[in-house]
Amino acid sequence: MKKTLTFFILLLVLSAELLAQVEVSTRLTRALQNASPQEYIRAFVFLREQVDIEALDARLYRENASLERRAYEVITALQEKAASTQPGLRAYFDEQYANRNLFKYESYWIANMFMIEARKEVIYNLMSSMEVAQMDLDAELQIDRPTDVVHNVEGTEAVEPGLKIVNADKLWALGIKGQGRLVMGIDTGVQLAHPALSYKWRGNFVPASQAWFDPGGTTSPNDCDYHGSHTMGTMVGLSPTTGDTVGVAIEAQWIAAKTICSSPHTSNSIAAFQWAMNPDGNAGTITDMPDAISNSWFDPDVSNECAGIYKTTLDALEAAGIAVVFSAGNNGPGTSTITKPKNINTDETNVFSVANIQGALYLQGSNDPIASSSSRGPSVCGGTGSLLIKPEVAAPGTSVRSCNSSGGYTSATGTSMASPHVAGAIALLKSFVPTLTGKQIKLALYNTAKDLGTAGEDNNYGKGLIDVYAAYLTLGQPDTVAPTQITDLAAGQPTSNGLTLTWTVPSDTSPSGVTGYNIRYSTSPMNDTTAFNNGSPLTFNGPPVPAGSTQTLNVSNLTPGTLYYFRMKARDVWGNWSLLSNQSQGTTLAAPVMVVTPDSLSHQLQSSQVVIDSIMIRNLSASASTMNYTVELMNNTFPGGMKVSLQPVKFDLVEPKDPSKSESYNNHGPIGQAIEGQGGPDAFGYKWIDSDEPTGPQYVWNDIASTGVELTNWIATGTFNAKDEGYSGPVNIGFPFKFYGQTKTQLYVSTNGVLLFGVPSGNLYTNPQIPSTTTPNEFIAPFWDDLDGVSSGNVYYKQEPGKLTIQFTNWHKFSNLGSLTFQIVLFANGRIMFYYNNMNATLNSATVGIENGAGNVGLQMAFNANFVKNNFAVKIAADPEWLSTTHFSGTLGQNGTAAVVLEFRSEDYPSGQYSMDVKVSSNDPATPSKIVPVKLLIEGIIPVELTSFTVNSARDQVMLRWATATETNNRGFSVERKSGEGDWARIGFVDGRGTTTEKSEYTYTDKNLTAGTYSYRLKQEDFDGKVTITRAVETEVGLPEEFALFQNYPNPFNPSTMISYQLVNDVKVSLKVYDVLGNQVAELVNSQQPAGYYTVEFDAAKFSLSSGVYYYTLTAGNFNATKKLVITK
């Protein structure tokens, strides 16, 4: 029975009165009225069954639940509710998707609901469902756009005034700086490269997917505006090089969501909120959850934010322990101009909206510094007293200087600048009282705010200007009790330049325990406070840990063979210092003695050879010591090291993409680009050259369809079929593959003709220009276009020593257009090859090239231009990696020895002299470094420049074709064949053409083969006896698919000819010859024969036949065939 019947069966028995209970927003109704029947509309479907999140939150407070337990219970309750109530609607949506009435749907658990993109018919049907409580348009959100912006203002390398206005600097002085805490912004993104933000991104320490959320598919932070970088800077910004401070919680880390950009639908921000509750996917952890989320956006047309979608979502976040903060809006000074959904007022602090005060006016003594544009209350969600008043608090938001997306600073005015002050303040306080919820900390800020304007809480300022220090004082009572004395300080684990200190964290009466240490050392005893204060200080940046835990500090850069003394004191948040610890002492080991041999290395190789050699590093100290060393390859010089840069040729040739994916049209560049023949280098050094160039690579097709592994585990990246928009992997590369300086061990294959080194986060049917910071980045694109393999087509991979091949076979463009067969081959030396075999489609709408992980460096061969063609190859490589090692550092004890193994590779690099310096550095004070010059001479000219080599099978024959661009002293080619695991065997020789600068083409046919897999190679020989062997090319001779008898050859003949036939299976075979009267004159075959190809010689002289016409007949089981032959004299 159809799913539709299952889903709607209850509707038949419900009354019209009950069916009318779904609340449908005005804007969704208007959209339905204006839409055509075939148009898709994005809508929310909010289910009737929801977790009673307010009751759950209240219970967890009554039970004084830990933050870990609180997060786990809230998340699992929400997830379980969605899992138990959504299957019926999911089944209905799947059916409508199959019928093309629904384009896509997304489910949520933060609030039990769906976002659907469907036709009117589906939405009208859902209005009659008792499972649904509310429906609303998935509308586009807008930034609370600042009212005044000045870009690239000069940095002051100081502390921004607003930070002092909220008294953040007073907490910094106490050692409370946000350490160990995490903030988040839902905004336009964040510029990761900004010096005040880059080192603070949590994604530097955990997988990027746990620290960056972008529905658009990017995998590392970026900013489509400046707004998100500015708000994040106010939360945490601090330049480690200049000390310029623009952020409140200067030691906190950040995560972010980029949802307010080109497609700022509400569903994207809902998804970001849900992700924020559980970024690592483990409900049992809370270190991945932000302490506060700052939001500076609004929904201009929402008709009921006071209940349903927004309220349920934001209540869930608060119940999980996260503090949600919003800008009040910039629509003042009228009443009730708070932008939506900030009117929500579940309690005094939810949703916590922030007004904008003019900091400069406040510092001049004004008691009424509200910015005119700051939105005012009261809330339209009802209530009395504080519940009715909006905003909740105020913060500096006028002429606030913070980070921008160009790496500099921007001054901006608006509540968008005020909100992140509050989010940063929450993180700051959370580092003092890490066990409190976001709501509890917001209450502290709310209740201690400085009253401004009219006395009491009002609809301009709320409670007033936040005061972080006043809130801090309410969260813990100052005392004069110092931490207990440390009595077990120990110095041990000596090296030549270091010692390791260990101690037990002392106890303290303050809420946050020990917040810092004063650790000092000296070469003389520190027997009193004066000696201690004269000692050299050590920096300890470890996070606060509970009393009784063991902490360690590795002390480095000490002098070998020296006795050191150590003492320390502990401090609490109130500035109370403990008594001096016990005095510990330790002696560093003796100095190492580095010896590096030999003094130089050199080798001489011919093309395509490899040799291994070593540099030996020894620590020959007379006493116990440790030698830390590093190895660096530097000063690479090689023949033809000149770099060229070619300008692309532009084309107006762009093929349309799949109309069902038309969202991407505006992002698809209108002008194509290609470079003829060769190009580069890019900023990393990659260059490319194609097989049309005289010095380009040869086109060699080594088909792996029968010997490789087929990829079958396709995973969809959206709502399209997984082989239309999806990926497969990971595929293990099989060797360390260096790509833009990063070592890769696995990759993912996209259906759209691109290889990625990370999981794609979205559909990839839109091919970009290279380079582009738009994700994905870090890819290899042999033919990135809107491709699919739904109806047919296969992808294979094959691992071989030092080589990985990926092959697309009979793949298609969208809607099953064309047929594409091409390969990507990765080599252990970092080289990349593209081979295009059969490209039967429109080829001028693809991207061909490579790009680094940041999207700021890339090498593009073509973008939406004619470039790719049949029997074509492209080689991509950086500067020749003729010398390599995997040994870059180590530590040696006394008399220890290490071998730095070096691999010399000549590959097909140009002949000539190559040189490089191997620099070995160590902590030996007498010999801190040693340089070993290394040279490689690649000999002579390559006798023959092969430009192509192909093999093709037909019946029981294989045709080999190859071509040369030039030949020098070429005697000829031995043709060699190998079957299965057998040895190579010479099967023929083709004469060369000596010395010529003209293009030469050769063929050779290998006949009478049985079914099987064969490999072929050419052994080029010159007149001096030197030999060059090509790479092997593999092909398959398959079994016949039908019985056949072929015409004899030659015909007419005298006295003999060859008769060929093929058999599909094992069968009794008869081959006879008859004269024109039907008399049998010869029997050539009468036996049982297996499936395969056969050729029989017919010698008419053996049967004493005269000239004339004869007939030969093949009988094989039920198969019969007759053909005519003619004997001449």
N, C-alpha and C positions, 0 to 999 in steps of 0.2 A: 504494500500500500504506500502511496506517495507520502513523502515527509510533510507536504503541505497539509494533507488531511490530518496527520498526527498533530501538527502544530495548531491547527484551527478548530479541532473537533469540539473543544469546549465552547467556542464562540456560538455554536448553533443553539445552545441551551441558555445562553445568558440574555438577560433583558436589555433593551435599548438604553435603559437608564444606567445600568452598570457599564455598558460599553462606552459611555460618554465620559469616563473618569480620567482618561489620559489628558494631561495638561500639555497643550501644544502652544509654543511661543508664537507671538505675533509675527516675528521676522521669518520663522519657518513657514507659517501660513502664507505670508506674502511671497516667499520664494517659490512655493508650490504653485501659486496662482500664476506666476510669471513664467514658469518653466514649461518647455515642450514635453510631450510624452516620452521622448527618447533621451532627454537631458538627465544627467546625473546630478544629484543634490547631496551635499555633505550634511549629515544630521547626527545629533546625539540621540541615543535611545537609553534613557535612564530607567532602570528596572524598579519595580515596586518593592521587591525584597532587598533590604539594605541592612548592614550591620548597624545596631544601635550604638554608634561610635561615642556619643556623649555619655551613655551609661557605662560603656567599657572604660572610658577615660576616667570617669568618677570613681569606679571601683578600684582601678589601679592606683589612684591617689590615696584612697582609703586604706589600701593594703600596703602603702609605702613601697611599691614595687621598684626594683632596681631598673636602671635604664635599659639594661640588656633584656630583662624579662618584659618590660613594657613594649619595647620594639617588637620582640618576638610574638607576643600575644596579639598585638594590633595587626601586624602584617599577616600572620597566619589566619586570623579570624577573617580578614578581608579576602584573602586568597581562597579560603575554603568556601566562603559565601558565593564568590563568583564561580568556583568550580562546580558547585552543587546546583546553581540556578541558571546557568547560561547555556547548557547543552541544547535545549529545545530551540532557542533562537539561533544558535550556531548552525544547526541542521537546516533550518529554514533559509539562513543566509547562504549556506553552501549551495542549496538548490537554486536560489535566485541568481547566484553567481554563474552557475552552469547555464542558466537561461539567458544570461547577459542582462538581466534586470538589475543586477547589483555589480558595481565595478570593483569594490573592495570593502572590507570591514575590519575593524580593530576592536579588540575587547580590552577592558580595564578591570582592575580589582580595587584600586584606591577608592573608587566609587563604582558600584556594581552597574556597569553600563557598557554600551558599544558606541563607536563612531562608525556610521555606514556612509558609503557613497553610492546612492541608489536612485532608481527612477521613481517617479511619483507613485506609481502603482504599489511599490513595496512600502513606501512611507505611509500611504493611506491605509494599507492593510494593518500596519503596526498600530495605528491609532485605535484599532478595535481590539487590541490585545490586553487582557487583564494582567499580563506579566509586566506591562509597561506603565510607568507612572508619569514620566515627563518626556517630551521631545523638544529639541531646540536645534537651531541652525548651528553648524560648526563654523562660527563666524571668524573673521580675521581680527586679531588684536592689534593695538597700536601702542607705540611708546608714549609715555608721558614726556613728550618732547620738550627739552629745555627751552627757556625763553630767551636766553642770551648765551652765545658761544663764541669764544676766541681761541682759535687753534694755535698750537706751537708757541705757547708763552714760554718765556725764559724760566728755566729751573732756578730755584733759589738755594738748592742744596741745604734746606732747613726743614723745619716742621711746619706744616700747613696750620694756619690760625685756627681753623675749625676743630682740629684735633685737641688743641689746648682749651678751646671753649667747652668741649664736653669732658675735659679733665682726663683724657686718655694718658697724657704724659705723666700724671701723678701715679698711675698704676705701673707705667713702665719703670718709674724710679724705684718701685717696690719689687721689680723683677717679674711683674705680671704683664706679659706681652703677647698672650695668645698662643703660647707654645703648646703643641699637641692638639690644637683645635682646627676645625675645618669649616669654611664658609662656602656658600654657593650663590651664584647669580643666574637668574633666568632672564636672558637679555639677548643682545645681538651677537654674543660671543665674546671672546677675549683674545687679544693679541699676545700669543705665547712668547713672541720674541722680545717683548718689552722687558728691559733690564730690571724694572722694579717688580715684575711678576713672574718671569720665566722660571726661576729657581723655586718658586713657591707652589707650582702646580703639582698636585698629588700624583698626576700621571707620570712624574719622573720616578716614582717609587712603586707604583702598582700598574697593572695593565691599563692602557689608555681608556678602555671601555668602562672602567670604574671611575673615571675622572672627567669624562667629556661625553656630552650627549648632544647629538645633532641629527634630527630627522632627515636633513639633507644629505647625510652620508659621509661627512668629513670625519676623519679619525684622530685629528689632533686640533687643539684650539686655534681658532682664527676669528676675526671680527669683521662682519659685513658693514659695520658703521664705525663709530668710535665709542658709542654709548656704553656698550658692555664692558669695554676695557676701562672706561672712566669710573663706572660704578665699582668694578672689582678693585681698582686702585685705591679707592676710598676705604674699602674694607681692609686691605692687607698690604698696600703698596709701600715698598721700601727699596731703594737702590743700594745694593751692597757695595758698590764702588764709590758713590758720592755721598751716601748717607741721606740723600734727599728723601724725606718722609711724607707721604701723602695718605697713608693708611692708618686705621685705628688699631687693628690687631696685627702688629708688625711681624710677629713670628708665627702666625697661623698659615695654614695651607689653603688652597682653593680648588674647587671643582666648578664646572659651569655647564649650562645648557644654552644652545644657540637656537632659539625658537621664534625670535621676533625679527625675522628677515624677509626674504622674498615670498615665503608662504607661511605667514604667521597665524595659522589656524589655531583655534582654541585647543583642539585635540593635541597639538604638538606640545603645548605647555602642560596639559593634563598628563601626557606621557612623561614629560620631564619631572613633574612632581612625583609620579609613581616611581620612576627610576631613582629619584633622590632618596626614597625610603629604603631602597635596597640595592645600591649600585653593584655590589659584588654577588648578588643572587643568593646570599646566605642570610636568612632571617635571624640567625643566632649571633650575628656580629653587628657592632654599632660604630666601629672605628671608620667605616666607609660612609656613614651618614653625616650630612652636614649639621652643624649646630644651629645655623641660621641660613635662611634663603631670602635674599633681597630681590624684590620685584618692582620694576618701574614701568609697568604697562597697564593697559585698561581695555575693557570690552565695551565699545561705545554704545551698542544697541541691546545689550542683554536686558530682558524685561523682568526677570525674577532671579536676581542673584541671592536673595535672602533665604532661599531654600533650594534644595535639589543639588544640581551638578557642582556648582562652585562651593557651596557651603559644605557639602559632604566631603569633597576633596580636601579642602583646607582644614576641616575638623580632623580628618584622618592624619594629616601631617602633624598637627599639634598633639594629637593623642600618642603618636609615636615618639614624641619628645623633641621634635624639630620646631624651632621658632620661625614663623612666617612673618615677614615684614614687607610692607607695601609703601610706595610713595603715595601721598594723598591726591596728587594731581595738580595740574597747573592751570586750572580753569577759574581761579578766584577773581575777584573777592566776593562773589555772590554767595548766598546761602545754599546749602545742599548741593554744592558743586564737586563734592568728593567723587572722583571717577570710579566707575564700577570695575570690579566687585568689592571695593573697599568698604562698602556700606555694611557688610556682614558684621554682626555683633553678638556672636554666641555668648561671649562674656566680655569683661573689661579689656582684654588684650587680644581678642581674636575677632577681626583681622587687625593687626597692629599697623595702622597707617600713620605716616610721618609728615608733618608740616615743614615748610621752609622758612627759616629765619635768616635775616641779613646779619651775618657775623660781624661785619665792620661796624654796623649801627649798634649792635649789642655791646661791642667792646668800647664804644664811645659812651656807654652808660644808659642807652635807651632801654626802657622796660616794655616797649611795644615794637619789636623789630620784625614783625611778621612781613614777609614778602607779599606784595599785592596779588601776585599771580597764584599764591598758594591756595589750593582748594579748601573750602570750608564745609562744616557740617550744618545741620545735624544729619544723622543717618536716615535713610528712607525705609529702613527695615523695622522701624517701630521700637518699642521698649521705652523704659523710663530711666531717668537719672543718667548715670555714666554710660549705660548701654546705648542711649540715644545720641550721646555726644561723639562727634568725629572732628578731627583726627584724635589719636590717642596721645601722641607726644610730638615734639618738634626737635629739629636738629639743623645745624648750618647747611644751607643749600644755595647760597648766593655767591657767585664768583669763586666757586670751589675749583682749585687746581688739582688735576689728577691725570692719570695715564690716558693716552690716546692710541689709535691703531697704527701710527707711524713710528712708534718708539719714543715719541716726545711727550709733551704735556699740553692739556687743553683746559681752559677755564670755562666753566659752564654754570648756569643758574637754573634751578628748578627743584621740585621735590625729589626728582631722580637722584639729585646729589645729596639730599638729606637722608633718604632711606638707608643707603649703605653705611652711613655713620652709625646707625642703630644696629645693623647686622654685625658690623665690626665690634661694637660695644658688647654685644651678646657673646661673641667668641672670646673677647678679652676677659669678661667675667667668668665664662665657662672654664678658663684655664685656672681660675682661683677656686671655683666650686664645681668640679667636673661631674658631680653626682646629681645636679639639679636639671630639671627639664627646661626646655626653651621657654615654656609658659612661666615657670617660676622666676626665671631671670628677667623676662619681660615685666613681670609684676614688680620686681625690684626697681627697674628703670622707671616704670610708670609711677610708683609710689614715692620716688625720690626726685622726680623732675622738678626743676625750678619754675615756679609759677610766673607767667608773663602776661602782660595785657590786663584785662579785667580780672579781678581777684577770683580765684577758684578755677575749676575745670571749665573750659569753654570750647566753642566750635571753631576757634581760630588756632589755638595751641594745644588743645587737649589738656593734659596735665601740666604741659610746659616743656622747657628745654631739658633734654636728658643730661644727667650728671653721673658719669661712670664711677667717679670716686665715691659719691654719696651712696650709690647703689651698692658698691663694694662694702662700705662700712655697715650696711644693714645685713649683709650676708655673713658677717663674722665680726665678733667684738674684739677690738685690739687688746693685746695683753703685753706683758713685759717678760713673759716666760720664754727663755731661749731654748733652742733644740738641745737635746742631750749631747754629751760629749762623745766624739768618735774615739774609740779606744783600740780599734783593731786595724788601723791603717798599716798596710804592708806593701813593700816594693819588691817585686820579683820578676821572673822570666826575663833575665838580662839578655840584651843583644849588644852589638858593638856601639850602637847609638841610641839605645832606649831601654826603658824599664816599664813595667806595668804596675800601676797602683790599684789596690783593691781595698774596699771598706764596706761596712754595713751602714745603710742609711739610718740616721738617728730618728728618734720620735720627736714630735712637736705637738703642741696643743691647738695650733691654728687649723682651720678647715683644710687648707691645701698642703699642710706639712712643710717639709724642707723645700725652699724655692731656689736655693743657690749655695755655692761653695766659694771659699777663698782658699786656693791651694797654692803653695809656694815651695820652691826648692832652693838649695844652696850647696856649695861644696864645703861649707863649714857648718857645724852644728847650730841649730836654731833653738837655743835653750830658753829663750824668753820672748815676749811680745815684740820687743825692739828688733831682735835678730830676725824674727819671723817677718816683720813688715819690710825689712831690708832684703828679703829673699826675692827670687825671680818668680813672678806669678805665672800660673798655668791656666789656660782657658778650658772650662768644662761646659759643654753644650748639651749634655744628655738631658732627656726628658725627666720630669718629676716621676718618681716611683715611690711606692708605699714604704713606710718605715719597716726595717727588718730585711729589706731586700739588699742584695749585693750589687754594688756599682763598681765599674772599672774605668780607668783612664790610661791610655797608652801614651807614655811620654817619649817623644822622639827628639831628634836633633841634639842629642847629648854627645859629649866628648868621649871617645873610647878610653877604656882603662881608667875610669875616674870614679871616686866615691862620692855619692850624692845623698843629701838628707832631705826628707819631705815631712811637712806638717800641713794641717788644714783646719778650717772652721766651717760650720754650717750656719745658714741663715734662714729665718722664716719670713713670711710675708709682711710681718710687722717691723722688720728690720732688726730683730733680736739675733745676736750672734752667739754661737756656742763657745765654750771654752776651747782652747787649742787642743788638738788631738794628740795622741801619742806621736813620738818622733820615729819615723821609719827611715831606714837607710838601705842603699843597694849600690853595687859596683857594676859598671858597664864592662863588657868584655873588651879584649884588646882590639886594636885596629886590624882590619883585614889587609891582605897583600894580594892585589889582583895581578894575574899574569894571563895574557891573551896570546895565543899562538894559532896559526902562523902570522907573520907580519903582513902578508898579502896572499891573495888567491887569484888564480887565473885559469881559464879553460878555453878550449877551442872545439867548436862543434859544427857539424853540418846541419842542414835544415831538418827539423822534426826530430831532434835528439834531446835526450835528458841525461844529466849527470848529477850525482849527489856528492856533496863535500861538506866539511864541518869546520867550524871555528871552535877551538877549545878555550874555556874560561876556567881558571883555577884560583882558589884562595889558598895561598901558600904561607899563611901566617904561622909564626912559631908557637903562638899561644892560642887558646880558645878564642874564637871570634865568629862573627857572622858577616857575610858580605852580601849586600843587596845589590843586584845589578839589573840593568835594563839594556835592551838591544834595539837599535834603531837603524833602519835602512834609509839612506839619504843620498842626495845629489845624483839622482838617476840621469845619466846621459846616454844617448843612443843615436844611431844614424837617422838622419831625416827628422830631427826633433822639432823642426819648424811647425808652428801651429797656423792653421788657416781658418778663416771664417767666411762662409759663403752666404749670400743673401738669398732668401727664398723667392721663388716666382709665385705670384698670386693668380688664382683662378676663380671664376664665378661659377664653379661647378659644384652644386650641392644637391644630393638626392634627398627627397623627403623621407622622414622616418615613419614608423608605424603610426597611423592616425590615432590609434587608441592610446598612444603614449604622448599625446600632443602637449602635455605640460612642459616638455623640454624644448619646444620650438624656439622660444626666445633666448635660450641659452646656447643654441647651436649656431656656431659662427657662420656668417653669411658669405665669407670669402675663404676659399681654399688656398693652401700653401704647399709647395713642394720644392725641394732642392735637387737639381740634376746631379746624379752620379755619386757624390760624396759630400760630407759636411762635418762640421765640428771644428775644434773641440767645444764641449760645453765647459762650464766652470769647474767641473771635476776632472775633465780631461778625456771624456769619451769622444770618439770619432766614429764615423761610419763610412762605408763604401759599398757600392753594389756591384753585381756581376757584369754590368755593362761597361765598367771601367777597365782599362788595360791592366791595372794592378789590383783589380778587385777580386773577390772570392770566386771560386768555381761553383756553378750550380750542380749539386749532387743530391739526387733524391734517393734516400734510403727508407723505403716504406716499412713502417712498423705495425701495420694493421693486423698482420698475422702473428707477429712475435711480441708485440707489446701487451700491456695490461689496459683493458678498457675501463674508463671512468664511468661508474654507474650511480654513485651516491650523490646525485644532484640535489641541492638544497635551495629552495626558493628564497629570494630576497624581498619579495613582496607578494602581491596577490596573483601575479601571472604564473603560468606553468614553470616548474623549476628548470626545465631545459630551454625556456625562453628568457626568463630573468632569474638567474640563479648562479650557483658556483659548486664546484666539487673540490674536495680536499680535506685535510692537507695531503699533498703529495711530497714524500720525502725526496729531496734532491739527490741524496746519496753521497755527497761530499760537501765540504764548506765552500759555499759560493759567495764571492765577494761582489757586492752590488753597491755602488756609491760609497765604498769604504766600510760597509756593514756586512758582516758575515751572516749568510742566510743558510738555513738547513731544510726548509720546507716552503711550499708555495701553494696557492689556490688558483684554480682555473675558472675563469668567468665564462658564461655562455656567450658573452659578447666579444670574444676574441682577444682577451687581455689576461695576463698572468699577474697575480697580486701576491704580496708577501704577508698579507693579513686578511682576515675575513671581511668581505665587503659588507657594509651596513645598509645598503640600499640598492635599488635598481641601477644598472649601468648602461641603459640604452642610449644615453647622450654621450657622445665622444667629445672630449675637450681638446683645445689646443695645448701644446706642451711648451714651457711648463705652466702649471696653474695650481694655485693653492687650494682650489676646490677639490674635495676628496672624490674618489680615492687618490692617494699619492703612492709613491714607491711601487711602480708597476713596469711591466714590459708589455708593449702593445704591438704585436705583429700585424693585427688588423682589427682595430677596435671600431665596431659599428653596431647597429641594432641587428644582432644576429640571433638565431635560435636553431635548436635541433629537435624540435618537438615531433615533427612528422617523420624525420629520418635524420641520419647523421650520427657520427660517433667521434669520441675523443679518446686517444690512447696515450700512454706514456711508457717509456722504456728506459731503464737505468742500465748504464754500462760504465765500466771503470773510467772515471773522470769526465763523464758525459751523461746528460739527461735530455731525452727527446720528448716533446709534447706534440701530438699530431691531431689536427682537426681533419676529419675525413667526411666529405660530402655534407658539410655543414651548410646552413642556409642563412640568407638574410630574412628579415621579418616576413611573415605571411608566406613562408615556404618559397621564397624567391631565390633562384640561382642555386649554384653548387660550388662550395669552396673547400679546397684541400690544401693545407699548408702546415708547416712545422716550425717549432721554435726549438733550438738546440742550445743548451747551456753547457759550457766547458769549465773544468776545474780551474783554469787560468783566468776566469772571469769573462771570457769572450762569449758573445751572444750571436747566434746565426738565425736568420729567417730564411726559410725555403718555401717558395710558392710554386706548387705543382699544377693545380687546375683551379683557376680563379674565374669561374664562369658566372659572372654577375656584374652589376654596375659597381665600379670600384672607386668612385670619386667621392665617397661620403664617409671615409674612415680616417682614423688617426693611426699613424705608424711612428713608434718611437719609444723612448724610455724616460722615466722621471724619478727623482729622488724622493725621500720620505717627507721632506718639508714642502714639496711642490714648488720650490723656487729655482731648481736647477733641472734641466732636462735636455734631451737631444731628440729633435723632431725631424723625421724624414718627410712626412706628408700629413696634411690636415685638409680633408675634404678636397682632394686633388687627385688627378690621374698619376699614379706612381707604380702601384703593384701590377704585375702581369704574370703570365704563365712562364714556367721554367726560368725563374728569377731568384736571385739570392741577395741577401744583405748581411754584411758583417759589421758588428758593433764591438768596439774594444777601446779601452783606455790606453795610456802609454804602455808600451810592452812590459809585461811583468816577467822579464827574463830571469829574475832572481827573487826567490821567495823563501820565507821561513815561517814556522808556527811558534817559534821560541822567542819571546820578547822580554821576559823578566824571570827572576828567580832569586833564591837565597842559598848561599853556600856556607857551610860550616868550615872549621879548620881542615885543610887539605881536601876540601870538596872540589869536585870537577863537574862541569856541565858542558855538553856538546850542543852548539848552535848549528843544527842541520840546515844546510842551504841547498836549495834545488835550482839548478841551472836548466833553463828550457830555451831551445832555439826556435821551436814552433816553425812558423813560416815567416819569421821576422826578417827584415832586410839584412843582407850581409853587411859586415862591418864590425867596428869596435863598440862594445857596450861597457860601461863602467858604473860603479856605485860604491859608496862608502858604507861599511858596517861599523856603526859607532856603539861601543860598549861602555856604559857609564856605571860607576859603583860608588860606594861610600868609603873607598880606600883614600885616605887623606893625601897620600903620597902620589897616587896615580888615579885621579878621579875619572879619567876617561881614556880610551884607546880607540883609534880609528884604524880599521883594516881595509885597505883598498881592494876591491874585487873587480875583476875584468872578465869579459867573455868576448871571444872573437868568433863570429859566425862567418863561415867560409863561403867564398866563391858565388857564382851565379847559379840560379836554379836552371838546369838544362832546358826544361820545358815548362811553359806557363799554361797549365790546364785551366780552361774556362768553364767546361761542363763535362759531366760524365753521368749518363743515364742508362738504365737497363729496363727493358719491357719484354714481357713474355707473351707468346701467342702459340696456342696448342702446345706442342712439345719442343718449341724453340724459344730462345731468348736472344733478343737483338740488343747489342751494346753499341752505344753511340757516344763519342767524345770529341771535343774540339780543343784546339790550342790557339792562343793569341800570338805567341812567338815560339820559336824553337831554336835552341843552340846546341850544335853537335849531337843531334838526336839520331841514334841508330834505329830506334823503334820501340814497340810496346809488346811485352809478353802479356797475354791475357791469361789470368789465373782464376780458377773456380774452386769453391769449397762447398761441400754439401753437409749440412748438419754439423756435427762435432768433428768431422774429418779434417784432413790436412789440405793445405792449398796445393793445387795441381795445375801445371801449365797446360792449357788446352789449345794454344795458338800463338802466333806472332804476327804483328802488323808492322810493316816497314815505316820508319819515320821519314822526315823530309830534311834531315841534316840541319842546316841553319837557315832560318827564314823569319822574316818579320811579318809575313802574311798569315791570316787566319787559316787554319787547316782543320778539316773535319774527317773523322774516321768512323768505320763501322766494323762490327764483327758479329757473326751469327753462330750461336751455340745450338746444335741441332740434336734431335733424337733423344730428348731428355724424358725421364720418367717423372711422375708427379713428385713434388717435394719442394723444399726451400733451398735456394742456392744463393751463395754470396760470390760476388765478382770483384776483382781489383785489377789494376794495371800496374805492371812493373816497367817503368820507363828506363831504358838503358841508353847511355851515350857511348860514343866511340872510344872513350877512355876507360870504359868498364864501370863507371859510376852508375849507381842505381837509385831511383826514387820510386817509392811505392805509394799509390794513392790510398785514400780511405776506402774501405769496403762498402759496396752497395748490395743490398739484399733484395731478392724478388722471389716470387713463388710460382711454380708451375703446378696448376691445379688439375684435378681429375676432370675428364670430360663430363659435360652435363647432358649430352645426347649422343646417340650412335651416329656415325657418319662414315662415308666412303668418299675419298677425294680423287680428283682427276690425277692420273699418272703423270709423271714428269721425267724425262722429256716426252713429248708426244707431238708428232710422230717420232719414232726412234729406230735405232738399229745398232746393236742387236738387243740392248737391254734398257730397261726403264724402272722407275721406282713407283710402287703403289702404296699409299698411306691410308690408314683408317683409324678410327677411335672407338673405344668400348666404354660403356657407362658402368658395367659391372662384370663380374666373373661369368663367362658364358662359353658355350661350345661355338667355335668359329670355323667357317669354311670359306675359302677364297679360291674360286675356279675361273678358268679362262675358256671361252667358247668361240667357235667360228660362226660365220653368218648363217649357217644351216642349223645351228643349235647343238653341234657336236662338241663335247668336252675335249679340249686339247691339252689342258694342263691343270694340275691341282697344286696350288702354292701353299695353302694352309689347311690343316684338318686337325684341330686340337682344341683343348680347353684353355682359355686365356683369361687372365684377370683384367680388371678395368685399367685403361691407359691408352697411350698412343703407340701405333705400330707402323713400321715401314718395311715393305718386302721388296726385294729385287726380283724382277721377272726378266730372265735371259732367254729370249726367243730361240737363240741358236741351240740351247740345250734340248729343246723340244722339236727341232728341225722344222720350224714353221716358215712358210713362205710369206712374201709380202702380201698385205691386204688388211681388211678391217676385221677386228676381233672384239669380243665383249668380255668383261670380267665382272663377276658377281660375288658380293659378300653376303653371307648368311650368318647372323649372330643372334641365336635365339629366335625371337619373332621378327627381327629386323632383316630386311632384304634390300639390296641396292645394286644396280648395274650401271656401268659406264663403258664407253667405247674407247678403244685404243687402235693405233695404226702403225703397222710395221712397214718400213720402207727398205729398199735395196740400194 
